[in-house]
């Protein structure tokens, strides 16, 4: 399918996650998530905007999910990033209590991408749009995690803007950027591979 170059007829006839290709791509998803968590644990952007860490961990996790086609790749990659960042003292998951939220955020992305993969006739524009929506949903869930956990939200402001709505807009924006970026790169890679295959 256009946009998902590594998933064409490789997931097995039953679509099971236990096929050898799915297990290989699951391992890749975990490795990419760990690398993202390692990078995030050592990288400080100092943007002062809530939700910006999604660009660091969600983008590579979504890109791997799109290219690899592992049905649980988003969930595995997100949890791997969270565990790795936590091990390094990072706060992507808001502590151990936040890990289920991160896993659920990854599962939302898996569900949306899985639905896209079942559509053979979907265009790259729609893929990019829906993966962007998946990124928004996932990052807003991360905001809900911050609001529900004992630590609560960290006050942020930009140009005098602050408060809950500012947090919501920032989380949605960075989730959207993560999804759009990952899907755009996946579609570009897919397009190039499709052209090479036609030669």
Secondary structure, DSSP 8 states (H G I E B T S, - for coil): -TT-TT-TTTS-TT--TTSHHHHHHHHHHHHHHHHHHHHHHH-------TTTTHHHHHHHHHHHHHHH--TTHHHHHHHHHHHHHHHTT--TTSSGGGHHHHHHHHHHHHHHHHHHHT-TT--HHHHHHHHHHHHHHHHHHHHHHHHHSTT-----EETTEESHHHHHHHHHHHHHHHHHHHHHHHHHHHHHHHHHHH-
